[in-house]
Amino acid sequence: MLQDEQIIDLYFDRNERALTETSDKYGNYCRQIARTILNDEETVKECFNDTLFHSWNTMPPMRPNCLKTFVGKITRNVSLKRVRNALAVKRGGGEAVIAIDELQECIPDRTAHSADQIEENMVIREVLDRVLVELPAQHRRIFVRRYWYCSSIEEIAKALGITVNNVHVSLSRARNKLKVALEEAGVTL
């Protein structure tokens, strides 16, 4: 199996083997991300194909530092977009939507179009990174499982061997800490 840097070089060489290598190395990882958000195997496969397509179109010029994180983020975003589109057609529920709604309490939903919005998004990212680093390891795991992998509260509690209430309290405190840090950084909510 090739190293990430070698796979990225294949993308830059426009060698289609990059797609096969990415699929072999990170296909299961990406499909698991999509599966936790979508719960539909056919859509999961489509999302992974979209991930490969976006990877191919993004590299070059983008050269990711960590290929696993890069393709995982693309998969997550593609999957969440599918959920949003499905909800636009039919109003329903799902863990991804619930998790996004929870985060909207403290992180503004803005698409970067102007220089000011891009700069504010960078501030949001920096504050989020700082807050996550400051969280105790257990609370950070809970936060990432909920808001990155869109796991249910019950799944998190079971996986970490804690109560559902502990998960709720941890998430609430983390969101409050993030909200305060963003306000202190001058981000309007």
Secondary structure as UniProt FT lines:
FT   HELIX           4..12
FT   TURN            13..14
FT   HELIX           17..38
FT   HELIX           41..58
FT   TURN            59..61
FT   HELIX           67..89
FT   HELIX           95..103
FT   TURN            104..106
FT   HELIX           115..134
FT   HELIX           137..147
FT   HELIX           153..160
FT   HELIX           164..184
FT   TURN            185..186
//
